[in-house]
Amino acid sequence: MADELLARLLAWIETWGVWLSWLAWATVFFGALAMVRATRNVRGRGAWTAAFVVTALAIVAHLADYMITLRISPDLALELNPLWRNILRQYGLGVAKWYGLTGKLLVSVLAGQMTAFYLGGRERLFPRGPALGLGAFLRHMGERSKSWRERATTLFTVFAFFFAGLTFFYFYIAYQNSITDPAQLDRLPSVPAAVLTYVLLLCVAFLVLTYRAYRRAPLAAGQGAGQ
């Protein structure tokens, strides 16, 4: 049922036309350029080391998905991504391959930049005052943001974590696409169920990592760093 709904959703998106494909590509391209400026003040070897590792793993995940897709369907006839399908239909296989490869590389770079942004600015999420327990931390997260600009930046910091984290889901997509045995494929969770489970795990990871950083930097939490 979930897979059927997903297929319908993808088919509906495909009807929007090729302009949406180019909008998506332009978004990640200019997004990566914008993140160069957004991360210009990020300091610390740890943040950039983590960003490099995330970028490298994201490239592996996305290229695995890309290569497996081409191995199974060299003409991309079996590809389900509506953005990719519209490019294929409008411009042919060569442009579609270029579109898919460059898009995946740009998303990988963006995932690393988002990692650096989160690690360099997660103090924006810390509550004011002395160190709090987890419950109070959750209730007061982001309270130091006063202006709409600060609140928007705080929300983007949360978004950055999830954007970077979601890129690893492509390891599952690549693994799923590599399976040719229908019986084995049926034993795997559906993509919607797997995505939901993965997002819930990312929520736990976000809370654990952010709260641990908060507890390790009580002085920064009390002094309003990151604003």
C-alpha positions in Angstrom: 0.0 0.0 0.0 2.7 2.5 1.0 4.8 1.6 -2.1 1.7 2.1 -4.3 1.1 5.5 -2.8 4.8 6.4 -3.4 4.5 5.3 -7.0 1.5 7.5 -7.5 3.2 10.5 -5.9 6.3 10.0 -8.2 4.0 9.8 -11.2 2.2 13.0 -10.2 5.5 14.8 -9.7 6.6 13.7 -13.2 3.6 15.4 -14.7 4.9 18.8 -13.5 7.4 18.8 -16.4 11.1 19.2 -17.0 11.3 22.7 -15.5 11.1 21.1 -12.0 14.1 19.0 -12.8 16.2 22.0 -13.6 14.8 23.9 -10.6 16.0 21.0 -8.4 19.4 21.0 -10.0 19.8 24.8 -9.7 18.7 24.6 -6.1 21.5 22.3 -5.1 24.1 24.1 -7.3 23.3 27.6 -5.9 22.7 26.1 -2.5 26.3 24.8 -2.5 27.6 28.2 -3.5 25.6 29.9 -0.8 26.8 27.5 1.8 30.4 28.5 1.0 29.5 31.9 2.4 27.3 30.5 5.2 30.2 28.4 6.6 32.9 30.9 6.2 33.1 31.6 9.9 33.0 27.9 11.0 36.2 27.2 12.9 37.7 24.0 14.3 39.4 21.0 12.8 36.7 18.7 14.2 33.9 20.4 12.3 35.7 20.3 9.0 37.0 16.8 9.4 33.4 15.7 10.1 32.3 17.6 7.0 34.9 15.9 4.9 34.0 12.5 6.1 30.3 13.1 5.5 31.0 14.4 2.0 33.1 11.3 1.2 30.5 8.9 2.5 27.7 10.8 0.7 29.7 10.5 -2.6 30.1 6.7 -2.0 26.3 6.3 -1.2 25.1 8.4 -4.2 27.6 7.0 -6.7 26.7 3.4 -5.6 23.1 4.2 -6.3 24.0 5.8 -9.6 26.2 2.9 -10.8 23.8 0.2 -9.7 21.0 2.0 -11.5 23.0 2.2 -14.8 24.1 -1.5 -14.4 20.5 -2.7 -14.0 19.0 -0.3 -16.5 21.6 1.1 -18.9 18.9 3.1 -20.7 17.3 4.3 -17.5 14.0 2.8 -18.6 13.4 1.4 -15.1 14.4 4.6 -13.2 11.6 5.9 -10.9 13.0 9.3 -10.1 10.5 11.7 -11.9 13.1 14.5 -12.2 15.6 12.2 -13.9 12.9 10.6 -16.1 11.8 14.0 -17.4 15.4 14.9 -18.3 15.7 11.6 -20.1 12.5 12.1 -22.0 13.3 15.6 -23.0 17.0 15.5 -23.7 18.1 11.9 -24.1 20.4 9.5 -22.3 23.6 11.5 -22.4 22.2 14.6 -20.7 20.3 12.4 -18.3 23.5 10.7 -17.2 25.2 14.0 -16.8 22.2 15.4 -14.9 22.1 12.5 -12.5 25.9 12.4 -11.8 26.4 16.1 -11.3 23.2 16.3 -9.1 24.4 13.5 -6.9 27.9 15.1 -6.5 26.4 18.5 -5.7 24.1 16.9 -3.0 27.1 15.2 -1.5 29.1 18.4 -1.3 26.0 20.1 0.2 25.7 17.4 2.8 29.2 18.1 4.0 28.6 21.8 4.1 25.5 21.3 6.1 27.5 19.2 8.5 29.9 22.0 9.0 27.1 24.5 9.4 25.4 22.4 12.1 28.6 21.7 14.0 29.8 25.3 13.8 26.5 26.8 14.9 24.6 24.3 17.1 25.2 26.6 20.1 22.3 28.6 18.7 20.1 25.8 19.8 21.3 25.8 23.4 19.0 27.2 26.1 20.2 30.1 28.2 21.4 29.8 31.8 23.0 26.9 33.6 23.1 23.3 32.4 19.6 21.7 32.2 18.3 18.2 32.2 17.2 16.7 28.9 13.5 17.5 29.4 14.2 21.1 30.2 16.7 21.3 27.4 14.0 20.2 24.9 11.5 22.7 26.3 14.0 25.6 26.0 15.9 24.7 22.9 16.4 27.7 20.7 15.1 30.2 23.2 18.0 32.6 22.8 16.9 33.5 19.3 15.0 36.7 19.5 14.7 38.3 16.0 13.1 36.5 13.0 16.6 36.3 11.4 18.0 34.5 14.5 15.0 32.1 14.6 15.4 31.4 10.9 19.1 30.6 11.3 18.3 28.4 14.3 15.7 26.4 12.3 18.1 26.1 9.4 20.7 24.7 11.8 18.2 21.9 12.6 17.5 21.5 8.9 21.2 21.2 8.2 21.6 18.2 10.5 18.7 16.3 8.9 19.8 17.2 5.3 23.3 15.8 6.0 21.9 12.8 7.8 19.3 11.8 5.2 22.0 11.5 2.5 23.1 8.2 4.1 19.7 6.7 3.3 21.0 6.2 -0.2 23.1 3.3 1.0 19.7 1.6 1.6 18.4 2.7 -1.8 21.6 1.4 -3.5 21.3 -1.9 -1.6 17.7 -2.3 -2.5 18.4 -1.5 -6.1 21.1 -4.1 -6.2 18.8 -7.0 -5.3 17.4 -8.8 -8.3 15.6 -11.6 -6.4 12.0 -10.6 -6.0 11.5 -12.8 -2.9 14.5 -11.2 -1.2 13.3 -7.8 -2.2 9.8 -8.4 -0.7 11.4 -9.2 2.6 12.9 -5.7 2.9 10.9 -2.8 4.4 9.1 -0.6 1.9 10.9 2.6 1.0 8.3 4.8 2.9 8.6 2.6 6.0 12.3 2.6 5.8 12.4 6.4 5.4 10.1 6.9 8.4 12.2 4.6 10.6 15.4 6.3 9.5 14.0 9.8 10.2 13.0 8.7 13.7 16.5 7.4 14.3 17.9 10.8 13.0 15.7 12.6 15.5 17.2 10.5 18.3 20.7 11.1 17.0 20.0 14.9 16.7 18.9 15.1 20.3 21.7 13.0 21.6 24.5 14.8 19.8 23.1 18.3 20.4 22.4 17.7 24.1 25.8 16.1 24.6 27.5 19.2 23.0 25.4 21.4 25.3 26.4 19.5 28.4 30.0 19.7 27.4 29.9 23.5 26.9 28.0 24.9 29.8 29.8 28.2 29.7 29.0 28.7 26.1 25.4 27.8 26.8 25.1 30.5 29.5 26.8 33.2 27.6 24.7 33.2 24.5 27.4 32.1 22.1 26.4 31.5 18.5 24.1 34.5 18.2 
